[in-house]
Amino acid sequence: AGSKAVLEAEAIGKDSAQLAFTLNEVARMHVQVGTPEIAVKFLERLLRMMEKELGPRHASVGAVLGSLISVHRRIAGAAWQRDDAPTAEHHLGLALHHMRRRHGDTHSAVAELLREMAQTARKQGRALPAPHLNRRRRRPPME
């Protein structure tokens, strides 16, 4: 049903407000029914579209990043419950990436997520992978 709604919205116009609304609602529906991995695909498409239309620092783009962070953390939590550390770490890493884009490197939410990731790695007898600790480039936080 979600894909049909997206196709109908696309017929209206690829960059229309209706398509943005539909992508967001379909993503929300997938989270609610327990398929957050599918929701990520719709949210990533919405993010690309919003960044193109509004620019990367627009508040609406920040809201989509917040949704992506939440969904990736949900997927990671479910993976930890299944003892699927690689999947959990992958999604926590994606959440961290989006969080840094939204808030910048020095925000307390970024520090909290890094702490959570380090504690989890320590419980498994491992160190937090270096890519999570280093930044390739600095980006100012969203306004």
N, C-alpha and C positions, 0 to 999 in steps of 0.2 A: 504494500500500500504506500509506503514511504517513497519508493522510487517512482511510482506512478505520479504522486503529487509533485515530485521534483520535475519530472518530464513535462507535466502540465504547466508548471511555473516557468520552465525554460521556454515554452512556446510563447509566453507573454513577452519575454525579453531576457536575455542572458544575464544582464546586470541590474535587473529590476528589483525594486523593494519587495515585491511579491516573492521572488526567488529567494532573497535573503531570509525573509520570514519563514518560508517553507523549509529551507535547509535547516534553520534553527529548530523549528518544530519537529522535523523528522529526527534530528539528532536527539532532542529531548525525549521523544517517544522511545528511541532505541535504548537510551539510558534507563528509562522507566521499566521497559520490558526485559532488561537484563542482557542487552547486547551492546555494551559500551564500545566495543571494538569497531562496530559499524558506525556508531555515533561519531567517532573520531574522524572517519572519512568525510562525513557531511560537514563537521566543524572545520576541518582543514580547508575544504572547498570554500566554505563561507568566509574563512579568514583571508584566503587569497583574493576573493572577490571584494571584500571590505577594504583591504589594504590598497587594492587597485583604485577603487572608487573614492575612498576617503583619506588615504595616506596612512602610513604605519603608526602614527602617533595619535590618531583620533580615539576618543573615548569608547566608541563602539567597537573598534578593533581591540581595545583593552578588555572589553567585556567578553569578546569571543576568546581571547587568550585565557581569560579567567575560566571560561567553560572548559577549554581544552585541558587546563591544569587540573581541574576537578575530575574530569573523566579519566585522564591518565593516572591520577592518584587512585581512583576507584579500581581501575584495571589492575594496578600494582598491588593493591590490598587483596584483591581476589587471588592474584597469582601467589602471593605469600602464603595464603591459606591453603593453597594446593601444593606448597613447597616447590614452586616453580620460580626459583631465584632469577634465572636469566630474563624471563618475561617481566618480572617485577622490577628488576634493575633497569631494563630497557625503558619501561614506561615512567619510572621515577626520573630517569635521565631526560626524557622528553618533557615531563612536567617542569623540571629544573630549567631546561632551555626556554620554555615559554614564560616561566616565572621571571627569569632574568630579562627577557625581552620586555615584559610588562613593567617590572619594578626597578631594574638595574641590579648591579652586583651587590650593593651594600644594604639592600632592604632586609629587614628582619625576617620576612617570609622566606627569602632565599636562604638566609642563614639557618632557619628552622628546618627547611627541607634538607639542606646539606647535613645537618646534625642527625636528622632521622635516617638519612641514607648511610651515614657513617656508623650509627648504632646498629643498624641492620647488618651491615657488612661485618662489623666486629663480632656480632653474635654468631656469624657463620665462620669466624676465624679468618677473615680476610680484611684487607685494607680497602678503603674507598678508592675506586679507580681514579687515576690522575686526571683524565679528561674532565671529570666533574669539578675538579678543584681549580683548573686553569681556564682562563678565558682567552679566546683567540683575538677578540676585539672588544673594546668597551663600547657600550651603547647607553645613552641616557635613558632614564625610565620614562614610561608613558606619562603624559600629563593628564 
